């Protein structure tokens, strides 16, 4: 049996970055995502987020792909949120997501970052955070023609 431990930091937002994940439902959604992931043999180490996005630290095994994991978590959780009428509006996640590998030595720092989302977003918006990630990890930022 292969011995594999690959850490991934995932981030994605609600569709159109709508502020749908208020405090009253966030913990329910995070717990449901954990339970659903466990049933699919997806190991979520840490999960948290804010009103318009989620951060997940997970490890993948030999037969999993990031794309499939994201599809399973996003699709099932949005279905569950809507089925349980947790939001006044129809809930959807955006199509895109952010994923980077994390070294074993960086795992605790990522856990702390994810844990402190409430305080973090008192100082900066998700867009500012997203732009910083894109820059930090060397992703090309695509600007529209106006700016």
LUMNU-78761 format. One record per residue (C-alpha): residue number from 1; residue in one letter; x, y, z. Coordinates in steps of 0.05 Angstrom, whole numbers, plus 5000, padded with zeros to 4 digits. Example, Ala and Ser with C-alpha at 12.3 -4.5 7.8 and 13.67 -1.06 7.14 Angstrom:
% LUMNU-78761
NODE     i   aa      x      y      z
NODE     1    A   5246   4910   5156
NODE     2    S   5273   4979   5143
This chain:
% LUMNU-78761
NODE     i   aa      x      y      z
NODE     1    X   5000   5000   5000
NODE     2    X   5028   5068   4981
NODE     3    X   5045   5115   5038
NODE     4    X   5023   5185   5016
NODE     5    X   5011   5249   5053
NODE     6    X   4998   5309   5009
NODE     7    X   4970   5371   5043
NODE     8    X   4925   5418   5003
NODE     9    X   4896   5485   5023
NODE    10    X   4831   5496   4986
NODE    11    X   4791   5561   4982
NODE    12    X   4727   5577   4944
NODE    13    X   4672   5628   4949
NODE    14    X   4597   5631   4944
NODE    15    X   4569   5645   4875
NODE    16    X   4576   5720   4860
NODE    17    X   4608   5724   4929
NODE    18    X   4540   5731   4961
NODE    19    X   4544   5739   5037
NODE    20    X   4503   5676   5051
NODE    21    X   4545   5641   5104
NODE    22    X   4526   5680   5166
NODE    23    X   4548   5657   5235
NODE    24    X   4482   5621   5248
NODE    25    X   4494   5570   5193
NODE    26    X   4570   5568   5182
NODE    27    X   4585   5516   5236
NODE    28    X   4528   5472   5212
NODE    29    X   4555   5475   5141
NODE    30    X   4627   5461   5163
NODE    31    X   4605   5402   5205
NODE    32    X   4564   5374   5149
NODE    33    X   4622   5381   5100
NODE    34    X   4667   5343   5149
NODE    35    X   4616   5287   5158
NODE    36    X   4603   5281   5083
NODE    37    X   4677   5282   5067
NODE    38    X   4692   5228   5118
NODE    39    X   4638   5184   5086
NODE    40    X   4675   5193   5020
NODE    41    X   4743   5179   5051
NODE    42    X   4765   5251   5044
NODE    43    X   4807   5274   5103
NODE    44    X   4790   5345   5123
NODE    45    X   4840   5367   5175
NODE    46    X   4814   5437   5187
NODE    47    X   4756   5478   5159
NODE    48    X   4731   5549   5170
NODE    49    X   4712   5610   5130
NODE    50    X   4672   5673   5130
NODE    51    X   4606   5699   5102
NODE    52    X   4626   5688   5029
NODE    53    X   4679   5634   5027
NODE    54    X   4709   5572   5058
NODE    55    X   4780   5549   5072
NODE    56    X   4796   5475   5078
NODE    57    X   4861   5441   5097
NODE    58    X   4860   5369   5075
NODE    59    X   4905   5312   5057
NODE    60    X   4894   5269   4996
NODE    61    X   4910   5196   4984
NODE    62    X   4936   5159   4923
NODE    63    X   4870   5150   4887
NODE    64    X   4842   5220   4898
NODE    65    X   4847   5282   4855
NODE    66    X   4837   5353   4877
NODE    67    X   4785   5366   4824
NODE    68    X   4743   5306   4845
NODE    69    X   4748   5323   4919
NODE    70    X   4726   5395   4906
NODE    71    X   4669   5371   4862
NODE    72    X   4644   5323   4916
NODE    73    X   4649   5373   4973
NODE    74    X   4620   5433   4936
NODE    75    X   4564   5396   4900
NODE    76    X   4539   5357   4959
NODE    77    X   4544   5415   5008
NODE    78    X   4505   5464   4964
NODE    79    X   4451   5410   4954
NODE    80    X   4448   5399   5030
NODE    81    X   4445   5474   5046
NODE    82    X   4387   5483   4997
NODE    83    X   4351   5420   5019
NODE    84    X   4353   5444   5091
NODE    85    X   4333   5516   5073
NODE    86    X   4392   5545   5110
NODE    87    X   4392   5608   5066
NODE    88    X   4337   5653   5043
NODE    89    X   4366   5654   4973
NODE    90    X   4385   5594   4931
NODE    91    X   4455   5574   4953
NODE    92    X   4510   5561   4902
NODE    93    X   4586   5558   4904
NODE    94    X   4626   5593   4850
NODE    95    X   4655   5547   4797
NODE    96    X   4727   5566   4810
NODE    97    X   4771   5547   4869
NODE    98    X   4841   5558   4894
NODE    99    X   4886   5500   4914
NODE   100    X   4959   5499   4935
NODE   101    X   5002   5445   4965
NODE   102    X   5027   5456   5036
NODE   103    X   5092   5429   5063
NODE   104    X   5090   5388   5128
NODE   105    X   5127   5445   5163
NODE   106    X   5073   5495   5141
NODE   107    X   5012   5456   5163
NODE   108    X   5006   5488   5232
NODE   109    X   5011   5558   5203
NODE   110    X   4956   5543   5153
NODE   111    X   4912   5514   5209
NODE   112    X   4922   5578   5249
NODE   113    X   4906   5621   5188
NODE   114    X   4842   5582   5175
NODE   115    X   4823   5583   5248
NODE   116    X   4826   5659   5252
NODE   117    X   4781   5677   5194
NODE   118    X   4734   5721   5234
NODE   119    X   4790   5766   5259
NODE   120    X   4826   5763   5193
NODE   121    X   4766   5789   5154
NODE   122    X   4754   5845   5203
NODE   123    X   4817   5875   5171
NODE   124    X   4812   5855   5098
NODE   125    X   4760   5832   5047
NODE   126    X   4759   5765   5013
NODE   127    X   4779   5799   4949
NODE   128    X   4841   5828   4982
NODE   129    X   4857   5759   5011
NODE   130    X   4846   5726   4944
NODE   131    X   4892   5776   4908
NODE   132    X   4946   5764   4961
NODE   133    X   4941   5689   4950
NODE   134    X   4946   5697   4875
NODE   135    X   5008   5740   4883
NODE   136    X   5041   5698   4938
NODE   137    X   5033   5632   4899
NODE   138    X   5050   5661   4831
NODE   139    X   4983   5655   4797
NODE   140    X   4971   5703   4740
NODE   141    X   4920   5755   4758
NODE   142    X   4875   5769   4699
NODE   143    X   4849   5840   4700
NODE   144    X   4791   5864   4660
NODE   145    X   4802   5915   4606
NODE   146    X   4782   5972   4653
NODE   147    X   4835   5961   4703
